[in-house]
Amino acid sequence: MALNWFKKLKTGLSKSASKVEGAIASITGKKTIDQETLYNIEDQLILADLGVEVAGRIAKKIKDQKFELNKNKEIEKTQIAKTLAEEIEQILLPRDKIYMKKLTQTTCLL
């Protein structure tokens, strides 16, 4: 029973990861990021189950980010992945503090 649940979880996470990878790949090799590309990124992140609000926030961060171009004058995958990871971390940090606080609290049931 538990193995089946883990298998479903792994399958779902794999699908989400491939959608995020698709969002990153849609920018890789471009010289600039146009509005259509931003919509595509946002759609891919929504399909990756990140939600509309988070996908919009990440798309805005990518839009506002000034990427350095490589020697071929293209945006590199590592820069996009770093921006994505930093924004997700900023979203999760406040929640992490809440859960860590709850984990350290002692509860006594009578």
N, C-alpha and C positions, 0 to 999 in steps of 0.2 A: 504494500500500500504506500509506504513512505517512498520507496524507490520510484514508483510511478509518478508521485508528486514532484520529486526532484528531476525526473526526466522531462516533465512538462515545463518546469521552471527553467531548466537548461535550454529547452527548445525556444521558449518565449524570450529569454535573454539573448539568445543567439540571433533571433530575428531583429530584436531591438538594436543590437550591436551592428548588424549589417546595414540597418537603416541609417544609423549615425555615420557609419563608414561611407555610405552613399552621399550623405550631406557633405562630408569632408571632401570626398572625391569630386563633387560638383564644382568646387572652388579651385582645386589643385590644378596648376598649370595656367591659370588665368592671369592676365595682367591687371585687370580691375574687376571689381565685384559690382555688377549692375543690379537693378531692382528685380529683374526676373530670376537671377541667381539667388538673391535673398529669399524670394518667395519659395523657390525650390528647396532651399535649405530648411526653411521654416516648415514646409510640408513634410520633408523627410524626418525632421525631429518630432513632429506631431505623430507621424506614423510609427516612430520608435517609442511611442507611449510616454513621451516627456511632458505632454500636455501643451495646451495652447499658450498659456501664460509663460511657461518656461521656454518654449520654442521661440516665442516672440522676443523674449528678453535676450536669448542667445543670438538670434538674428540681428538684433539691434547692436549688441556688443561687437559682432563681426563687422557690421556696417561701419561702426565708429572706429574700429581698430585700424591703425596704419601699419600695413604689412610691408616688410622689406622684401624687395624682389631679388631673386637669385641671379646668377650670371646670365641666364637666359631671359631675364626680366619677367619672371613668373612667380606667383605665390607658391610657397612650398607647403606640403602636407603637414609638416611638423609644426609650422606656425599656426595653422588653423586648429590642429588638434590641441595645441597648448592653450589657445584662446578659449576653445570649447571647454577644456578641463578646468581652467581657472574660473570660468563663469559658473559651471556646475558646482565647483567647490564653494564659491561665494553663496550660492543658493542653499547648499546643504549645511554650511557651518552653523548658522543659528539653530537649526533643528538638531544638530549633533549635540550642542550644548544642553538643550532641553532634555534629550534622551539620556545623556550622561548624568545629568543631575538626578533624574528619576532612578537611574540604576544605583546611585550611591545612597539614596534615601532608604532607610529601614522602615519596613511596615510590619506591624504586629497585628495578627488576626486573632481574636478571642472567640 
